[in-house]
Amino acid sequence: MSRAFVKETDDDTADALPDRPVSTERNLVTPSGYRQIEERLAYWRAQDMNAPADDLTAKARIARELRYWTARWSSAELIEPPAEPEQVVFGTTVTLRHPDDRMQVISLVGEDESAPEDGRIAWTAPLARALIGLEEGEVVRFHDEDLEIVTIEPVAESVG
C-alpha cells in the first residue's frame, strides 16, 4: 500500500488548533463580568489538571481555551457601573420605547459577558454604540425605528 494514503499521527497536529479570536477593542468588564472570566479560567485550569495526558485532542482544546481566557483576564479593565448615570455609558441598563410602545430593556456590558437573549449586549454592539452618550428622553434612529430612551440605570449584578 502506498504511504500516500496512510494517515500519519503527528503529536504536533493536536497542538495546532487555531487560537480563538481576541477582540481588538478594549476589554471593559463589569464586576460580574470579571468574576465570569475568573470562573472560566479556573474551569479550564481544572480541565487541564484532569485531562488524560495521552488525550492530545483534549489537551489542545484546553490549551486553546486557557490561552483565550488568560488573555481576556490579563487585558480586563474593571469598570464599576455609574451610581446615578445621566447618559448611556458602559455599565448602564437602558429602557427603550419602540414606535409601537413596546418596551425593551438592555444592559451594556463587556464582550465576554454579553447574552443578547437576556438583554445584555456588548458595549461594542451596533445598538450600544448608537446609544452611548445619549440621555433620557432622547431618540435614536436604529434599523429604521425611532427608539426613545425612557430610563438609564446602573447595570444590575448578574447572578450566576
C-alpha positions as CSV (number, residue, x, y, z in Angstrom):
1,M,0.0,0.0,0.0
2,S,1.3,3.4,-0.9
3,R,2.3,5.6,2.1
4,A,0.4,8.5,0.5
5,F,-2.9,7.1,1.7
6,V,-1.9,6.2,5.3
7,K,-2.8,8.8,7.9
8,E,0.2,9.5,10.0
9,T,-0.2,10.8,13.5
10,D,1.8,13.7,14.5
11,D,1.9,14.8,18.1
12,D,2.1,18.4,17.0
13,T,-1.1,18.2,15.0
14,A,-3.3,18.3,18.1
15,D,-1.4,21.3,19.4
16,A,-2.1,23.2,16.1
17,L,-5.7,24.3,17.0
18,P,-6.1,27.9,15.9
19,D,-6.4,30.4,18.7
20,R,-9.9,31.8,19.4
21,P,-10.0,35.3,18.0
22,V,-9.5,38.0,20.7
23,S,-11.2,41.3,20.2
24,T,-9.1,44.3,19.4
25,E,-11.5,46.5,21.4
26,R,-10.7,47.5,25.0
27,N,-11.8,44.6,27.3
28,L,-14.2,46.6,29.5
29,V,-15.9,44.4,32.1
30,T,-18.4,44.9,34.9
31,P,-17.6,43.3,38.3
32,S,-19.9,40.4,37.4
33,G,-18.1,40.0,34.0
34,Y,-14.7,40.0,35.7
35,R,-15.9,37.2,38.0
36,Q,-17.2,35.3,35.0
37,I,-13.7,35.5,33.3
38,E,-12.1,34.3,36.5
39,E,-14.5,31.4,36.7
40,R,-13.9,30.4,33.1
41,L,-10.1,30.5,33.7
42,A,-10.5,28.3,36.8
43,Y,-12.7,25.9,34.9
44,W,-10.2,25.4,32.1
45,R,-7.3,25.1,34.6
46,A,-9.2,22.3,36.3
47,Q,-9.9,20.6,33.0
48,D,-6.2,20.8,32.2
49,M,-5.3,19.2,35.5
50,N,-7.8,16.3,35.0
51,A,-7.4,15.6,31.3
52,P,-5.6,12.4,30.5
53,A,-2.0,13.2,29.3
54,D,-2.4,10.9,26.2
55,D,-5.6,12.7,25.1
56,L,-3.8,15.2,22.8
57,T,-7.0,16.5,21.2
58,A,-8.5,17.4,24.6
59,K,-5.2,18.9,25.7
60,A,-5.0,21.0,22.6
61,R,-8.6,22.3,23.1
62,I,-8.0,23.0,26.7
63,A,-4.7,24.8,25.9
64,R,-6.5,27.0,23.4
65,E,-9.2,27.9,25.9
66,L,-6.6,28.7,28.5
67,R,-4.8,31.0,26.1
68,Y,-8.0,32.8,25.3
69,W,-9.2,33.2,28.9
70,T,-5.7,34.2,30.2
71,A,-5.6,36.9,27.5
72,R,-9.1,38.1,28.5
73,W,-8.2,38.1,32.2
74,S,-4.9,39.9,31.7
75,S,-6.5,42.6,29.5
76,A,-9.7,43.1,31.6
77,E,-10.5,46.7,32.6
78,L,-12.8,46.5,35.5
79,I,-15.4,49.3,35.3
80,E,-17.8,49.9,38.2
81,P,-21.3,50.8,36.9
82,P,-22.1,54.5,37.5
83,A,-24.2,55.1,40.6
84,E,-26.5,57.7,39.0
85,P,-25.9,57.7,35.3
86,E,-27.1,60.7,33.4
87,Q,-26.3,59.3,30.0
88,V,-25.8,55.9,28.4
89,V,-22.4,54.5,29.1
90,F,-20.8,51.2,29.7
91,G,-22.3,49.5,32.7
92,T,-25.8,51.0,32.3
93,T,-29.2,49.5,31.8
94,V,-31.4,51.3,29.3
95,T,-35.1,51.1,28.8
96,L,-36.1,51.8,25.2
97,R,-39.6,52.6,23.8
98,H,-40.2,51.4,20.3
99,P,-42.7,53.2,18.0
100,D,-45.4,50.6,18.8
101,D,-45.0,51.4,22.6
102,R,-43.2,48.1,23.2
103,M,-40.5,48.5,25.9
104,Q,-37.1,46.9,25.6
105,V,-34.5,46.7,28.4
106,I,-30.8,46.3,27.6
107,S,-27.7,46.4,29.6
108,L,-24.3,47.5,28.1
109,V,-21.7,45.0,29.3
110,G,-18.4,43.5,28.3
111,E,-18.0,41.4,25.2
112,D,-17.5,38.1,27.1
113,E,-20.4,38.7,29.4
114,S,-23.0,39.6,26.7
115,A,-26.1,37.5,26.4
116,P,-28.5,39.2,24.0
117,E,-31.2,36.7,24.8
118,D,-31.1,38.0,28.4
119,G,-30.9,41.7,27.4
120,R,-27.1,42.0,27.9
121,I,-25.3,43.3,24.9
122,A,-21.7,44.1,24.3
123,W,-20.8,47.7,24.6
124,T,-19.3,47.3,21.1
125,A,-22.6,46.1,19.5
126,P,-24.1,48.5,16.9
127,L,-27.1,49.3,19.1
128,A,-24.9,50.0,22.1
129,R,-22.7,52.3,20.1
130,A,-25.8,54.2,18.8
131,L,-27.0,54.7,22.4
132,I,-23.7,55.7,24.1
133,G,-23.7,59.3,25.1
134,L,-27.4,59.8,24.9
135,E,-29.7,60.9,27.8
136,E,-33.2,60.1,28.9
137,G,-35.8,61.4,26.6
138,E,-33.5,61.4,23.5
139,V,-34.4,59.4,20.4
140,V,-32.1,57.4,18.3
141,R,-32.8,56.0,14.8
142,F,-31.8,52.4,14.6
143,H,-32.8,49.8,12.0
144,D,-35.5,52.2,10.6
145,E,-37.1,52.7,14.0
146,D,-37.0,55.7,16.3
147,L,-36.1,54.4,19.8
148,E,-36.8,56.7,22.8
149,I,-34.6,56.3,25.8
150,V,-37.0,56.1,28.8
151,T,-34.7,55.3,31.7
152,I,-31.0,54.9,32.3
153,E,-29.9,53.0,35.4
154,P,-26.7,51.2,36.7
155,V,-26.4,47.7,35.4
156,A,-27.7,45.1,38.0
157,E,-25.3,42.5,39.1
158,S,-25.8,39.1,37.4
159,V,-26.4,36.1,39.4
160,G,-24.6,33.0,38.2
